[in-house]
Amino acid sequence: MTFGEKLKEARKKAGMTQEQLANLLSVSRQAITKWESDKGMPDIENLKVLSKALEVSIDSLLDDGSVLDLTVTQKPIDLRKYGDTGKLSRIKKLKIKEQMVREEYPDAQIIRLTVTKIKNTKSEAAADTAIGLFALLLGNIPLFGTQEMGKTVKSLDHQYYLVNQNQKQFFVLLTDEFMICRTMSKIIQEKRFEIGDREFLVMGTVD
């Protein structure tokens, strides 16, 4: 089960609505909806409150085979400093972002990753199946897996890296606005692996 599925199950077992849980945490109901649909994650303080309110451990909520721990840093970046006027090609942006990672970790081994698949939640999988069967009934080509395909294509605007430095490993995500770094709880050495709902493939190292 994903974090969102576990959170939703724990909330229902506690007999709470999304609104009641949101009021308890002093967050919006939309925040709870976002967490339960795996479109976002609560910070460590909210995780602690969730744990107490729902009488579940943080470990049980997060333990989905993930190799990430709770040490997260988020740093704003400005591509304009590197000449981005909004008209740069994807390849040029990629080079700029790799330069940023190198500047952040000057002496580390930086491994370039690509997303090969983003798995659906249970509700998305059910919707995909329904769409495919409906197309089949109409005599069209059944397009199963369209949501997974769409999410994977959208992820191409993000860049992912593994960074090995001083016997530690970091998982780094770059958007056009932020560099987000998470410390790994165990070192990944496989060429193909999963983190959360994403499947990754090692594509080589950054010079």
C-alpha contacts under 8 A as a table, 3 or more apart, distances in Angstrom:
res1	aa1	res2	aa2	distance
1	M	5	E	5.97
1	M	6	K	6.38
1	M	64	D	6.42
2	T	5	E	5.23
2	T	6	K	6.27
2	T	38	D	7.43
2	T	64	D	6.24
2	T	121	T	7.75
2	T	196	G	7.45
2	T	197	D	7.83
3	F	6	K	5.16
3	F	7	L	6.09
3	F	35	W	7.92
3	F	36	E	7.38
3	F	38	D	6.84
3	F	61	L	5.75
3	F	62	L	5.82
3	F	63	D	7.94
3	F	64	D	7.23
4	G	7	L	5.06
4	G	8	K	6.15
4	G	35	W	5.54
4	G	36	E	3.75
4	G	37	S	5.47
4	G	38	D	4.98
5	E	8	K	5.20
5	E	9	E	6.16
5	E	36	E	6.07
5	E	37	S	7.41
5	E	38	D	7.96
6	K	9	E	5.11
6	K	10	A	6.06
6	K	61	L	5.98
7	L	10	A	5.14
7	L	11	R	6.09
7	L	35	W	7.86
7	L	36	E	6.14
7	L	61	L	6.70
8	K	11	R	5.13
8	K	12	K	6.24
8	K	36	E	5.71
9	E	12	K	5.25
9	E	13	K	6.19
10	A	13	K	5.07
10	A	14	A	6.21
10	A	54	L	6.17
10	A	56	V	7.49
11	R	14	A	5.08
11	R	15	G	6.41
11	R	16	M	5.57
11	R	17	T	7.25
11	R	18	Q	7.79
11	R	21	L	7.69
11	R	54	L	6.25
12	K	15	G	4.95
12	K	16	M	5.79
12	K	17	T	7.25
13	K	16	M	7.72
14	A	54	L	5.88
16	M	19	E	7.97
16	M	20	Q	5.90
16	M	21	L	6.31
17	T	20	Q	5.17
17	T	21	L	6.33
18	Q	21	L	5.23
18	Q	22	A	6.01
18	Q	29	R	5.94
18	Q	32	I	6.22
18	Q	33	T	7.26
19	E	22	A	4.95
19	E	23	N	6.15
19	E	28	S	7.74
19	E	29	R	5.23
20	Q	23	N	5.19
20	Q	24	L	6.29
21	L	24	L	5.03
21	L	25	L	6.36
21	L	29	R	7.95
21	L	32	I	7.69
22	A	25	L	5.21
22	A	26	S	5.84
22	A	27	V	5.03
22	A	28	S	5.60
22	A	29	R	5.22
22	A	31	A	7.58
22	A	32	I	6.37
23	N	26	S	4.86
23	N	27	V	6.34
23	N	28	S	7.44
23	N	29	R	7.94
24	L	27	V	7.88
25	L	46	N	6.86
25	L	49	V	6.88
25	L	50	L	7.71
27	V	31	A	6.48
27	V	32	I	7.83
28	S	31	A	5.25
28	S	32	I	7.00
29	R	32	I	5.22
29	R	33	T	6.34
30	Q	33	T	4.92
30	Q	34	K	6.03
31	A	34	K	5.01
31	A	35	W	6.24
32	I	35	W	5.14
32	I	36	E	6.10
33	T	36	E	5.17
33	T	37	S	6.15
34	K	37	S	5.26
34	K	38	D	6.30
34	K	39	K	5.10
34	K	40	G	5.64
34	K	41	M	7.96
35	W	38	D	5.13
35	W	39	K	5.89
35	W	40	G	5.00
35	W	41	M	5.51
35	W	42	P	6.98
36	E	39	K	7.63
37	S	40	G	7.83
37	S	121	T	7.76
38	D	41	M	7.21
42	P	45	E	7.88
42	P	46	N	5.66
42	P	47	L	6.04
43	D	46	N	5.44
43	D	47	L	6.16
44	I	47	L	4.90
44	I	48	K	6.27
44	I	70	L	7.16
45	E	48	K	5.17
45	E	49	V	6.51
46	N	49	V	5.03
46	N	50	L	6.02
47	L	50	L	5.00
47	L	51	S	6.06
47	L	58	I	6.60
48	K	51	S	5.10
48	K	52	K	6.47
48	K	58	I	7.00
49	V	52	K	5.24
49	V	53	A	5.98
50	L	53	A	5.08
50	L	54	L	5.83
50	L	55	E	7.90
50	L	56	V	7.93
51	S	54	L	5.53
51	S	55	E	5.55
51	S	56	V	4.99
51	S	57	S	5.37
51	S	58	I	5.73
52	K	55	E	5.01
52	K	56	V	6.84
52	K	57	S	7.91
56	V	60	S	6.80
56	V	61	L	7.39
57	S	60	S	5.27
57	S	61	L	6.62
58	I	61	L	5.21
58	I	62	L	6.23
59	D	62	L	5.18
59	D	63	D	5.60
60	S	63	D	5.32
61	L	64	D	7.93
62	L	66	S	7.52
63	D	66	S	6.33
64	D	196	G	7.28
65	G	196	G	7.77
66	S	194	E	7.98
66	S	195	I	5.71
66	S	196	G	5.93
67	V	184	M	5.81
67	V	185	S	5.38
67	V	186	K	5.95
67	V	195	I	6.76
68	L	182	R	6.69
68	L	183	T	6.38
68	L	184	M	4.72
68	L	185	S	5.41
68	L	186	K	7.78
68	L	195	I	7.78
69	D	182	R	7.08
69	D	183	T	6.11
69	D	184	M	5.93
69	D	185	S	5.37
70	L	182	R	7.37
70	L	183	T	7.58
71	T	182	R	5.71
71	T	183	T	5.67
72	V	180	I	7.09
72	V	181	C	5.69
72	V	182	R	4.61
72	V	183	T	6.85
73	T	180	I	5.75
73	T	181	C	5.25
73	T	182	R	6.62
74	Q	178	F	6.56
74	Q	179	M	5.75
74	Q	180	I	4.42
74	Q	181	C	6.44
75	K	178	F	5.54
75	K	179	M	5.13
75	K	180	I	6.36
76	P	177	E	5.80
76	P	178	F	4.42
76	P	179	M	6.30
77	I	176	D	7.36
77	I	177	E	5.33
77	I	178	F	5.25
77	I	179	M	6.69
78	D	81	K	5.91
78	D	82	Y	7.79
78	D	176	D	7.71
78	D	177	E	6.55
79	L	82	Y	5.34
79	L	83	G	6.77
79	L	84	D	5.31
79	L	96	I	7.63
79	L	176	D	7.03
79	L	177	E	7.85
80	R	83	G	4.97
80	R	84	D	4.40
80	R	85	T	6.17
81	K	84	D	7.10
82	Y	96	I	6.87
84	D	87	K	6.84
84	D	88	L	5.99
84	D	93	K	7.78
85	T	88	L	6.88
88	L	92	K	6.06
88	L	93	K	6.37
89	S	92	K	5.22
89	S	93	K	6.29
90	R	93	K	5.07
90	R	94	L	6.09
91	I	94	L	4.99
91	I	95	K	6.35
92	K	95	K	5.16
92	K	96	I	6.33
93	K	96	I	5.06
93	K	97	K	6.17
94	L	97	K	5.17
94	L	98	E	6.14
94	L	159	Q	7.51
95	K	98	E	5.11
95	K	99	Q	6.18
96	I	99	Q	5.05
96	I	100	M	6.39
97	K	100	M	4.94
97	K	101	V	6.36
97	K	159	Q	7.93
97	K	174	L	7.13
98	E	101	V	5.06
98	E	102	R	6.17
98	E	206	V	7.19
99	Q	102	R	5.04
99	Q	103	E	6.16
100	M	103	E	5.03
100	M	104	E	6.19
101	V	104	E	5.00
101	V	105	Y	6.10
101	V	110	I	8.00
102	R	105	Y	5.04
102	R	106	P	5.07
102	R	107	D	7.97
102	R	108	A	7.90
102	R	110	I	7.61
103	E	106	P	5.26
105	Y	108	A	5.47
105	Y	163	V	7.85
105	Y	165	Q	7.86
107	D	165	Q	7.39
108	A	163	V	6.43
108	A	164	N	5.65
108	A	165	Q	4.84
108	A	166	N	7.91
109	Q	163	V	5.71
109	Q	164	N	5.11
109	Q	165	Q	6.67
109	Q	205	T	7.22
109	Q	206	V	7.62
110	I	161	Y	6.57
110	I	162	L	5.93
110	I	163	V	4.59
110	I	164	N	6.53
110	I	205	T	5.59
110	I	206	V	5.44
110	I	207	D	7.91
111	I	161	Y	5.38
111	I	162	L	5.00
111	I	163	V	6.15
111	I	202	V	6.94
111	I	203	M	7.33
111	I	204	G	5.81
111	I	205	T	4.31
111	I	206	V	6.12
112	R	160	Y	6.57
112	R	161	Y	4.85
112	R	162	L	6.79
112	R	202	V	6.11
112	R	203	M	5.35
112	R	204	G	5.51
112	R	205	T	5.50
112	R	206	V	6.45
113	L	159	Q	7.49
113	L	160	Y	5.32
113	L	161	Y	5.33
113	L	162	L	7.33
113	L	200	F	6.26
113	L	201	L	5.62
113	L	202	V	4.74
113	L	203	M	5.42
113	L	204	G	7.61
114	T	159	Q	7.51
114	T	160	Y	6.71
114	T	200	F	5.58
114	T	201	L	5.40
114	T	202	V	6.66
114	T	203	M	6.70
115	V	118	I	7.41
115	V	152	T	6.90
115	V	155	S	7.34
115	V	156	L	7.73
115	V	198	R	6.68
115	V	199	E	5.81
115	V	200	F	4.66
115	V	201	L	6.49
116	T	152	T	7.12
116	T	198	R	7.66
116	T	199	E	5.59
116	T	200	F	5.68
116	T	201	L	6.63
117	K	148	E	6.94
117	K	149	M	7.45
117	K	152	T	5.70
117	K	198	R	5.86
117	K	199	E	5.18
117	K	200	F	7.41
118	I	148	E	5.68
118	I	149	M	7.71
118	I	151	K	6.38
118	I	152	T	5.58
118	I	197	D	5.59
118	I	198	R	4.53
118	I	199	E	6.35
119	K	148	E	5.96
119	K	197	D	5.17
119	K	198	R	6.32
119	K	199	E	7.96
120	N	123	S	7.71
120	N	124	E	5.35
120	N	125	A	5.45
120	N	147	Q	7.30
120	N	148	E	5.96
120	N	197	D	7.49
121	T	124	E	5.18
121	T	125	A	6.08
122	K	125	A	5.09
122	K	126	A	6.20
123	S	126	A	5.11
123	S	127	A	6.23
124	E	127	A	5.01
124	E	128	D	6.09
124	E	147	Q	7.15
125	A	128	D	5.05
125	A	129	T	6.21
125	A	145	G	7.76
126	A	129	T	5.14
126	A	130	A	6.22
127	A	130	A	5.05
127	A	131	I	6.18
128	D	131	I	5.15
128	D	132	G	6.17
128	D	143	L	7.99
128	D	144	F	5.77
128	D	145	G	5.93
128	D	146	T	6.64
128	D	147	Q	6.61
129	T	132	G	5.10
129	T	133	L	6.13
129	T	144	F	6.13
129	T	145	G	7.83
130	A	133	L	5.20
130	A	134	F	6.03
131	I	134	F	5.14
131	I	135	A	6.19
131	I	142	P	7.63
131	I	143	L	7.16
131	I	144	F	7.20
132	G	135	A	5.21
132	G	136	L	6.23
132	G	142	P	4.39
132	G	143	L	4.95
132	G	144	F	4.91
133	L	136	L	4.92
133	L	137	L	6.21
133	L	142	P	6.40
134	F	137	L	5.12
134	F	138	L	6.40
134	F	142	P	7.69
135	A	138	L	5.13
135	A	139	G	6.44
135	A	140	N	5.10
135	A	141	I	6.32
135	A	142	P	5.10
135	A	143	L	7.22
136	L	139	G	5.12
136	L	140	N	5.36
136	L	141	I	6.16
136	L	142	P	5.07
137	L	140	N	7.38
143	L	146	T	6.14
145	G	148	E	5.35
145	G	149	M	6.24
146	T	149	M	5.04
146	T	150	G	6.09
147	Q	150	G	5.02
147	Q	151	K	6.17
148	E	151	K	5.27
148	E	152	T	6.15
149	M	152	T	5.17
149	M	153	V	6.22
150	G	153	V	5.19
150	G	154	K	6.27
151	K	154	K	5.12
151	K	155	S	6.28
152	T	155	S	5.13
152	T	156	L	6.96
153	V	156	L	5.55
154	K	157	D	6.29
155	S	158	H	5.42
156	L	159	Q	7.17
157	D	175	T	6.95
158	H	173	L	6.87
158	H	174	L	5.68
158	H	175	T	5.02
158	H	176	D	7.72
159	Q	173	L	5.74
159	Q	174	L	5.10
159	Q	175	T	6.78
160	Y	171	F	7.35
160	Y	172	V	5.63
160	Y	173	L	4.69
160	Y	174	L	6.48
161	Y	171	F	5.92
161	Y	172	V	5.04
161	Y	173	L	6.63
162	L	169	Q	6.73
162	L	170	F	5.65
162	L	171	F	4.83
162	L	172	V	6.22
163	V	169	Q	5.42
163	V	170	F	4.97
163	V	171	F	6.47
163	V	172	V	7.33
164	N	167	Q	6.79
164	N	168	K	5.82
164	N	169	Q	4.56
164	N	170	F	6.61
165	Q	168	K	5.28
165	Q	169	Q	6.22
168	K	183	T	7.64
168	K	184	M	7.49
168	K	187	I	7.37
169	Q	183	T	6.24
169	Q	184	M	5.54
169	Q	186	K	7.73
169	Q	187	I	5.92
169	Q	188	I	7.98
170	F	181	C	6.38
170	F	182	R	5.51
170	F	183	T	4.58
170	F	184	M	5.48
171	F	181	C	5.69
171	F	182	R	5.16
171	F	183	T	6.38
171	F	184	M	6.63
172	V	179	M	6.97
172	V	180	I	5.70
172	V	181	C	4.50
172	V	182	R	6.49
173	L	179	M	5.84
173	L	180	I	5.13
173	L	181	C	6.47
174	L	177	E	7.67
174	L	178	F	5.85
174	L	179	M	4.61
174	L	180	I	6.37
175	T	178	F	5.33
175	T	179	M	6.60
184	M	187	I	6.35
188	I	193	F	7.98
190	E	193	F	6.33
191	K	201	L	5.84
191	K	202	V	5.11
192	R	199	E	7.32
192	R	200	F	5.68
192	R	201	L	4.58
192	R	202	V	6.40
193	F	199	E	5.83
193	F	200	F	5.44
193	F	201	L	6.75
194	E	197	D	7.12
194	E	198	R	5.62
194	E	199	E	4.39
194	E	200	F	5.95
195	I	198	R	5.49
195	I	199	E	6.56
195	I	200	F	7.71
